[in-house]
Amino acid sequence: MTKAHLGIWTRIIVAIIGILIFQYSIITSFLCVSFIMMSASLRLIRASHPGTFFHSVIGLFTGLTLGIIIYASSVLVIALILNDSSSGNFAHYFDSNIKRGMTFALFALLLIAFNMILCAINLFVQFHTENDLMENQFENKAIFMTGGTSGLGKVAALHALANGAHLILMARNIEKGEQLQQAFASAYPKSTGKLTLIKGNLSDLQSTVDVCTAVQELNVELDQIILNAGIMNFERKLSQNGIEETLQVNLLAPLLLIEKLHPLLNIAGNSKIIITASALHQGSINFNDIEFNENYSAFKVYRQSKLGTILLSRLLTDRFKDFGIYTQHPGVVKTELGRDAGWFSKFIFSLMGSSPKKGARTLIYLMESNTKDLSAGGYYAKKLFTTTTKQSYDMAMAEGLMEVCKKYLAPYLNENTTEVKQG
Ligand SMILES: NC(=O)c1ccc[n+]([C@@H]2O[C@H](COP(=O)([O-])OP(=O)(O)OC[C@H]3O[C@@H](n4cnc5c(N)ncnc54)[C@H](OP(=O)(O)O)[C@@H]3O)[C@@H](O)[C@H]2O)c1
């Protein structure tokens, strides 16, 4: 491109910007206000409860409004460019386009205003519904949970207790469980919630089986099974069964819990299994070296375990028709997850991470939702049904993984054996 060309383009761009800003500032403001209101509308939509009638109407109007805004802007921009051409032959075209553009911009503003009113009504209805639900919505509900002693799981555990649940918590550190009991008792003295602590370690498959036996002995029908416990090891560690620990804690032990505890779920009601996965689930299953004996990487191993969680939840959804299975991603949350990471990773984590309270929102949303409003086998993030990587829909991979997991778990799925499987 020559200097002369550059000069022309620069002049055209400056002219367009100049015209937009100074000569037609009213139109520019219209468009700016439209976009600001549009983004406010979108924020409100994200905050609203998906799946409701209002939500669909709002979505429809948002699409329509966006189309009109794009149309109005292009008509206006074309009109302004034509006006800038010196011939003056386009004056008529310009005038009519400005009028048309202005009319559409006004129409867009009206639609957005209407949309925002709908959003406000939706939020108002939701707020009141949630308030109703807050009154002991988990009363007479029994919830089995792992990972409720720290991070986002602790927030969700307290929420369930505060709302009247009988929470049966598997805790590897019973003192932390007792601290949860104290926190609950002092914050919600009037709640009818009840905490039953069962000591158990997911890093030990026999201990996991013992927890299941203890739950069976409680003689309760479960309404929910929440498998939230998880780890990310920055150095390769083995479980007490000699298996790579992330694979065991994040995938094998939760599967063992599902297999042992699902018969306790109350199939007449709104029962569900919720598993905490992660947006970090890219890649594939490393079938050739599933325990990463070679090329260990905390992220690779973690991603594999979370991909496995999503794959198995989809496979199990086909098997269990009487209750829902869902996975969820809490976002990047400031918790104890990276406890053994280096200072730099910890620093980045602390910069990016949200609070455990915010991180628990999707989990609590799934706990509170009716299975009718959720998508079976669905993965949720920011309280919304969300699609995941291509590999996570590969059912052949899911079946292959299930076979591998069942081999690891065989001695524990059979009631009479306690033989330890070496990976
Ligand atoms: N934080 C994030 O940014 C993020 C992002 C995506 C997904 N996640 C997932 O969110 C879930 C919760 O993690 P978090 O971030 O809240 O971390 P966290 O603060 O470390 O909480 C993990 C929970 O799991 C329990 N746990 C760990 N190993 C266990 C074992 N061997 N046996 C029994 N319980 C065990 C912990 O018990 P103790 O209290 O005894 O340690 C704790 O209650 C995990 O599945 C994690 O992978 C987290």
The ligand as an SDF file (V2000), in Angstrom:
LIG
                    3D

 48 52  0  0  0  0  0  0  0  0999 V2000
  -11.4330  -24.1670   43.1130 N   0  0  0  0  0  0  0  0  0  0  0  0
  -11.6060  -24.1400   41.7970 C   0  0  0  0  0  0  0  0  0  0  0  0
  -11.2360  -23.1710   41.1100 O   0  0  0  0  0  0  0  0  0  0  0  0
  -12.2820  -25.2870   41.1160 C   0  0  0  0  0  0  0  0  0  0  0  0
  -12.5540  -25.1890   39.7370 C   0  0  0  0  0  0  0  0  0  0  0  0
  -13.1890  -26.2490   39.1070 C   0  0  0  0  0  0  0  0  0  0  0  0
  -13.5600  -27.3760   39.8280 C   0  0  0  0  0  0  0  0  0  0  0  0
  -13.2720  -27.4470   41.1620 N   0  0  0  0  0  0  0  0  0  0  0  0
  -13.6960  -28.6700   41.8900 C   0  0  0  0  0  0  0  0  0  0  0  0
  -14.4910  -28.2610   42.9840 O   0  0  0  0  0  0  0  0  0  0  0  0
  -14.4860  -29.3170   43.9790 C   0  0  0  0  0  0  0  0  0  0  0  0
  -14.3000  -28.7120   45.3450 C   0  0  0  0  0  0  0  0  0  0  0  0
  -12.9830  -28.2120   45.4310 O   0  0  0  0  0  0  0  0  0  0  0  0
  -12.5800  -26.8660   46.1580 P   0  0  0  0  0  0  0  0  0  0  0  0
  -12.0790  -25.9670   45.1200 O   0  0  0  0  0  0  0  0  0  0  0  0
  -13.6540  -26.4080   47.0700 O   0  0  0  0  0  0  0  0  0  0  0  0
  -11.2930  -27.3760   46.9560 O   0  0  0  0  0  0  0  0  0  0  0  0
  -11.0150  -27.6460   48.4960 P   0  0  0  0  0  0  0  0  0  0  0  0
  -11.1950  -26.4060   49.2950 O   0  0  0  0  0  0  0  0  0  0  0  0
   -9.6590  -28.2890   48.5220 O   0  0  0  0  0  0  0  0  0  0  0  0
  -12.1120  -28.7110   48.9280 O   0  0  0  0  0  0  0  0  0  0  0  0
  -11.9840  -30.0620   48.5610 C   0  0  0  0  0  0  0  0  0  0  0  0
  -12.8500  -30.9140   49.4450 C   0  0  0  0  0  0  0  0  0  0  0  0
  -12.6340  -32.2890   49.1090 O   0  0  0  0  0  0  0  0  0  0  0  0
  -12.2490  -33.0010   50.2960 C   0  0  0  0  0  0  0  0  0  0  0  0
  -11.3200  -34.0800   49.9690 N   0  0  0  0  0  0  0  0  0  0  0  0
  -10.1600  -33.9810   49.2880 C   0  0  0  0  0  0  0  0  0  0  0  0
   -9.5530  -35.1800   49.2480 N   0  0  0  0  0  0  0  0  0  0  0  0
  -10.3390  -36.0370   49.9200 C   0  0  0  0  0  0  0  0  0  0  0  0
  -10.2310  -37.4170   50.2390 C   0  0  0  0  0  0  0  0  0  0  0  0
   -9.1670  -38.1320   49.8930 N   0  0  0  0  0  0  0  0  0  0  0  0
  -11.2340  -37.9870   50.9410 N   0  0  0  0  0  0  0  0  0  0  0  0
  -12.2940  -37.2610   51.3440 C   0  0  0  0  0  0  0  0  0  0  0  0
  -12.4460  -35.9580   51.0900 N   0  0  0  0  0  0  0  0  0  0  0  0
  -11.4740  -35.3410   50.3850 C   0  0  0  0  0  0  0  0  0  0  0  0
  -11.5770  -31.9440   51.1520 C   0  0  0  0  0  0  0  0  0  0  0  0
  -11.5000  -32.3750   52.5040 O   0  0  0  0  0  0  0  0  0  0  0  0
  -10.5590  -31.5670   53.5650 P   0  0  0  0  0  0  0  0  0  0  0  0
  -11.3990  -30.4190   54.0440 O   0  0  0  0  0  0  0  0  0  0  0  0
  -10.2940  -32.5760   54.6200 O   0  0  0  0  0  0  0  0  0  0  0  0
   -9.3400  -31.1190   52.8260 O   0  0  0  0  0  0  0  0  0  0  0  0
  -12.5100  -30.7730   50.9340 C   0  0  0  0  0  0  0  0  0  0  0  0
  -13.6780  -30.9140   51.6960 O   0  0  0  0  0  0  0  0  0  0  0  0
  -13.3940  -30.2780   43.5300 C   0  0  0  0  0  0  0  0  0  0  0  0
  -13.9850  -31.3840   42.9090 O   0  0  0  0  0  0  0  0  0  0  0  0
  -12.5940  -29.4790   42.5310 C   0  0  0  0  0  0  0  0  0  0  0  0
  -11.9390  -30.3130   41.6050 O   0  0  0  0  0  0  0  0  0  0  0  0
  -12.6580  -26.4230   41.8130 C   0  0  0  0  0  0  0  0  0  0  0  0
  1  2  1  0
  2  3  2  0
  2  4  1  0
  4  5  1  0
  4 48  2  0
  5  6  2  0
  6  7  1  0
  7  8  2  0
  8  9  1  0
  8 48  1  0
  9 10  1  0
  9 46  1  0
 10 11  1  0
 11 12  1  0
 11 44  1  0
 12 13  1  0
 13 14  1  0
 14 15  2  0
 14 16  1  0
 14 17  1  0
 17 18  1  0
 18 19  2  0
 18 20  1  0
 18 21  1  0
 21 22  1  0
 22 23  1  0
 23 24  1  0
 23 42  1  0
 24 25  1  0
 25 26  1  0
 25 36  1  0
 26 27  1  0
 26 35  1  0
 27 28  2  0
 28 29  1  0
 29 30  1  0
 29 35  2  0
 30 31  1  0
 30 32  2  0
 32 33  1  0
 33 34  2  0
 34 35  1  0
 36 37  1  0
 36 42  1  0
 37 38  1  0
 38 39  2  0
 38 40  1  0
 38 41  1  0
 42 43  1  0
 44 45  1  0
 44 46  1  0
 46 47  1  0
M  CHG  2   8   1  16  -1
M  END
$$$$
